[in-house]
């Protein structure tokens, strides 16, 4: 009898929640490719007006044991973890245990002094110039998905004789910044960041299935595994990682727990309470020039179709994640995936197109790049077979944690992402080259590729490092 009553209660909750979503079938259509028991997929959560109005799993969390994904499945969330690190930093500031303008050497006396001071604030906003440790590991031929010791990474970061630029001069996403911030949390609090976050954030919010995973031997109940397309694309292979470094990433969580985190941005229960700390989380960084960035405390402030957004994505191994909030509408979309070819950022905005279609003040702003006929003048600057070598090579983007191989084949420039079929780079403007299916467009300046946009233009001006000649 008790089981019957519980089942009935769960059904009532299910139907009352879904009743608030006008067209749930449209959401299913977006995730149709994931909705098979013999493929990896992901979990989706839609929040509206303080309620989780839609939560559903698609595909399998464990292909070897046919375990389906549910809203309670535990995923690695990659760089979405960074906002928890900054919240820890702000809690410690609130407690008087650190200042954002503290020099890094206060916590690491052996860290090199460069020409200009390096502060916690520089690390928060990715304006430090510190080189990305994942890129450095790749340059050394080390698989960053393997078991790597904290001390080894710290030594690698501090051994760099130069910065990429003077602190505060530029914005350049660097996982080293947040690896270091996690260590600063531990120095200032006297606890591991795992213990501090559990005590100060996860337990007070009731996030029972969320933690900083700093020990790859530890067991995680309901954990989903990560997968990549097989080389012949006939199925999926395990994409195994023993990575347990925290700060740049490191959190495992669920749709249900991230809903609780999302709601704390509206009614903060943490620290001293109140919205002061939440307001600070949204404060954009600034460069020395006074230029204001879109990057705040590990969240990106932006707009989509005229509507304000607060977002961050994450990726590592076959895990992909996206949390985007539309604060004025009190709507959020949370997507967690366990397939390397998943694209939660793109999918989250497709979900928003369904949920917020009556709220947008602008027509779709992300369109396929207009292909303009090349004029005689343009033809002079067009890539020729003779100079394709200037662009060829492997590139690594720290922000997306993705490697791109650019190469020529029969006089045609192409781009390859691991475990995906290579795509031709079409020259759609003098200095813009687009791979439409990948949703990326590369930009060149003075004959060199300098950066690119991703997710069909929604993520702009990304940088990457060339990792071979």
N, C-alpha and C positions, 0 to 999 in steps of 0.2 A: 504493500500500500504506500509506504514512504517513497519507494522508488517511482511509483506511478505519479504521485503528487509532485515529486521533484521534476520528473520528465515533463509534466504538464506545465509547471512553472517556467522551465527553460524554453518550452515552445512558445509560451505567451510572451516572454521577453524577446525571443527571436522575431516573432511576427510584429510586435509593437515597435521594435527598433527598425525593421525593414519597411514598415509602413511609412516611416518618415522619409524614405528614399523613393522618389517618384518612379524611377526606372531602373530597378536592380538588374534587369536583363542587359541593359546597356553596359553595366560594369562587367558582367560575365563575358560579354562580347570582347571587351578590351583584353581580357586575360584568357581568351579561348586557347591560345597556343600553350599556356601553362596547365590547362585543365585536363590533364591525363595522368592516370595513376602510374604510368611507366616513364614519366619524365619529371625532372625537377621543376619547380615552379616558384611559388611564393605565397605570402600572406598579405592581405590588404585590409586596412582599416580606414573608415571614413568617419570623421568627427563633425558634429554639427550642434551648435547650441548647448555645448557641455555634455553631449551624449555620444557614445560610440554607436552610430546609427547603422553601420555596416561593418562586419568583420567576417572574413572568409578566407579559407586556405584553398590553394589550387596546386595540384600536382603532389609529388612525393618528397618527403623529407629524408627518406632513406630508401634508395632504390633496391638495395639488397634485401630488405625486409618488408618492402611494400607498406611503409608507414606514411599515411597521408599527412599533409601539412594542415594545421589548424591555426586559429588566432592565438593559441597557447604555445605554439611551436617556438623554440628558442633559436634565434639567428644571431650570427655575428653581424654587428651593425657598422663596422668600419669607422669612417671619419665622422659619422653622426655622434660618435663617442666624444668628440672634441668639445661639444657644448657642455658636457658634464664636467670636463676638466676645468673649463673657464668658470663654471658655477662654483666649483670647489675653491678656485682662486679667489672669487668674489666673497665667498663665505669666510675665508681666512682673512681677507681684507676687513670685512665687517667685524671680525673678532679681534682686530688689531694685531694680527700675527705677521702681516706683510703689507707692502705697498706696491702698487702697480709700477711705480717709478724706482723700485729697488734695482740696483745693479745686479746682474747675474752672479758676479763674484762674491756677493754677500752669502750666497748659498753654495757656491762652488769656487773656493779660493784658488784652485789650480786651473780654473778656466782662463784661456788667454785673453789678454787685454788688447783690443784692437784700437784703431785710431780714434773711434768715437765710442762712447759708453753704450753697452747693451743692457736693456732693461726688460722686466717682465712684460711691460706694455708692448714692446717691439715683438716679443714672442707671441703674444695673444693675437695681434693683427697681421702676422706674417710679414713684418717689415724689418726683420732683423738682419737679413742677408746671410743667415746661417744656411749652409748647404744641406740639402735634404738627405737624410741618412739612407733612405731606400735607394735613391739614385747612387749614392756612394757605394753601397753594398753591391749593386749591380755592376758598377764600374770595376769592382774588385773580383767579380765573377762569383759572388756569394749569393745563393738562393735565399732571398729574404723571407720565404715561407718556411724555412727550416727553423730549428731551435737555435736562437741567437741570444747570447747573454747580455744583460743590461750594461754591465761594465764594458763589454766590447764595443757596444754602440756608442756609449759615452766617450770612450777613448777615440773612436773614429771621428766623432763630431769635433772634439776639442783639438784633434791633431791637424785640423785644417789651418794652414798658415794665413789664409786670406778669407774674407767674406765675399759674397757675390756682389755686394755694394755696401756703401756706408749705411748704418742703421737709420731707418726712417726715410731713406731716399726713394725707395720703391716698395711695391707690394710683390712678393713672390712666395707662393704657397710652399711651406716647408714642414714636413712631418717631424723634422728635428725639433722645431719650436715646441710642439706639444709633447713630444717625448721628454723634453727638458722641463716643461711645466708640470708634468706629473711628478717628476723628481723633486721639484720645488714644493709641491703640495706635501710630499712626504717629509722634506726637511722642515717645513714650517709647522706642520701639525704633529710631528712625532709619530705618525701612523703611516701604514701603507695607504696608497690612494684607494685600494680596494676596501680597506677597513673604514677609512674616512668617508668615502662616498656612501657606503652601506649605512653608516651611523647617521650621517648628516642629510642624505638625500633619499636613498632607496627605501629604507625602513619607514621614515616618516610619511612617505607618499604611498606606501603599500606596494612598492614594486618588488614583489617577492621572487620574481624570476629574472632579475637583472643583477649583473655584477661585472666588475672589472676582472677579467679572466687572466690572472698573472701566473698561472701554473698549468702548463699543458698536460700534466698528468692527472689533473682533477676531473671528476666526473660531472657532466651536465645533463640533467634529466630533460627529456623532450628536445634535445639538440638536433637540429637538422644538419646534414652534411652538404659539402659544396661540390659542385660538378662543373665540368666543361664539356663542350661538344667534342666528340671523338674526331680524330684527324680526318677520317673519311665521312664525317658528319652523319653516320648511320645511327648513332646513339650518343650516349654520354659516358664519360670516364670520371672516376674520382679525381678531384683536385685537392690533394691532401696538404694540410698545413699544420706545422707544429709551432707556429708563431704565437707567442704569448707576451709580447711587449705591450705595455699599456701607455696611454697618453695620446699618441697619434691615432690610436684606435683602441681596441681591447675589450669593448663591452659586448656582452651577449644580452639580448633582451627579446621581448615579445610585443606583438601589436597591443595587447591589453595593458602591458606596463607602460609602453610609450604613450598611450592615451592618457595615463595618469600624469606623466611628465608634461605632456602638451597642455593639460588643463591647469597645471601650476603656473603657467605664464599668465593666466587670467586672475588667479586668486592664490598668491604665493603663501605657502604654509611653512617655508623653510627659513632657517636662520632666525632673524628677528621678526620675520613676517613682513607683510606689506609689500608694496610694489616698487620700492626704491631700487632694490637689487635687480628686479626684472627690467626696469627702465635702463639700468646700466648695461645689462646684457645686450640691449639693442643699440648701444652707442657705437657708431661707426668709428673705425680707426682713421687717423690722419697722417699724411706724410709731412716731412719737414717743410715742404713748399706750401702747406696749408690745404692741399688737395684732400678731399674727403673720400674715403673708400666706401664700398658697399659692404665690406666685411666688418662685422661687429665682433662680439665675443663668441666666435665659432658659429655664427649664424650669418647668412647673407640676407641683407635687406634689399628688396627689389620690387618689381611690379610685373604683373602678367595681365595683359588685355585691360590695362587701366586699373587693376585691382592690386593693392599692396600685398606683398608676400614676404614671408620669413622662412628661409629654407636652408638645408644642408643635405648633401648626399654622402654616401660612403661606399667603399669597395675594398675587398681583399680576397685573394683566391677566387672561389666561385660565388662569394657572397656579395650582394648588392643591396643598397638601402637608400631610402629617401623619406625625409619628413619635411613637408611643406605646409605652412600655416597661412591662412588668409584671415588675419586678425580682425579686420573690420566686419567680416561676415561670420566670424566665429566658426570657421570651417577649417579642417585640417585633413590632409591625406597622408597616410603612413603606408609605405610599401617595403617589405623585406623579401629578398629573393635569395635562392641558393643555386642559381645558374649563372655562369660567367657571361652568357650572352643576354642576360636580363638587362633591362634598361629602366629601372624604377623612376628615374627623373622624367623621362619622356612619358612614361605611363601615368605618372602622378598628375601631369597636366592634362592628359586625356580624360582622367577621372574628373578633374576640376571642370573640364568643358561640359561634362554631364551634370555635375552637382550645382555648378554656379552659372549655368548658361543664362540665367535672367539677371545676373549681378554685374556682368562685364560692361564696362563703359566704352570699350574699344573693340573693333573687329579683331580677328586673329592677327597678331603682329608677327608671328613666326611663320614665314612663308618660304617656299623654295626660292633660293637665290635666283633672281632674274638673269637669264642667260642672254647677254647682249651680244649682237653680232660684232666680231672683232674688226675694227677699222684698220685702214692701211697703217696708221700710226701705231695702233695696238699690236699689229702683226710684227712690228720691229722688236717689240719687247716680249713676244710670246716665247715660251720655252721651245727650244729646238733640241733635236737628238744629240747634238754635240755638247750641250751643257746640262744634260739630265743628271750627270754625276754630282753636280753641286747640291742636289737635293737628296740623293740616295743616302741611306743609313738607317740605323735604329734610333728611335727617340723614345724617351720615357717621360710621361706626364705625372709628376708627384700628386697633383690634386685629384686626378682620376685613378691614379695607381695603375696605369695602363701603358703598355708598350706598343709603339707603332713602327712598322718597318716600311720605309718608302723605297721603292725600287723601280727600275725600268724594265719593260718587256716588249721587245719588238718596236722600240721607239715610243712606247706609251708609258706614262708615269702612273704607278699604282701604289696603293697603300694596303698593308696587311695587318690585321689584328690577330693575335694568337687564337687559333681554333675557329677562325672565320675565313670565308673565301675572300681573296684579295679583290679590291674594287678599284676601278679606274678613277684617277683624279682628273676631273674635268676643269679646265680653265674657264671660269665664268666671269672673270674680270682680269685686268692686267696683272694684279698681284694676289688673286684669290683662286684657290683650287679646292673643289668640292667633291666629297665622297657622299653622295646623297643617301645611300642605304645606311651607312654608318652614322649619318647625321652630323658629320664634321666638315669643317672647311678650314683649310690651312691658308696662312697669310705669309707673304714674303716681303722683304724690304732689302733693297740693295743686293738682290740676287740670292738672299738666304731666307729660309723659312724661319720666321721669328715667333710664331704663336698660332693659335687656332681657336675656333669656336666649336662647341660640342652640343649634343642634344638638340640638333636642329636650330642652333642659335640661341638657345635659352641660357647656356653657360658660355660667357664671352671672355675673350682675351686670356685664355689659358696659356701657360708657358710650359716648355719642356726642355729637357737636356738631351743633347746628342750623345749617345753612349758608345759610338764607335765612329771612326773616320768615314 
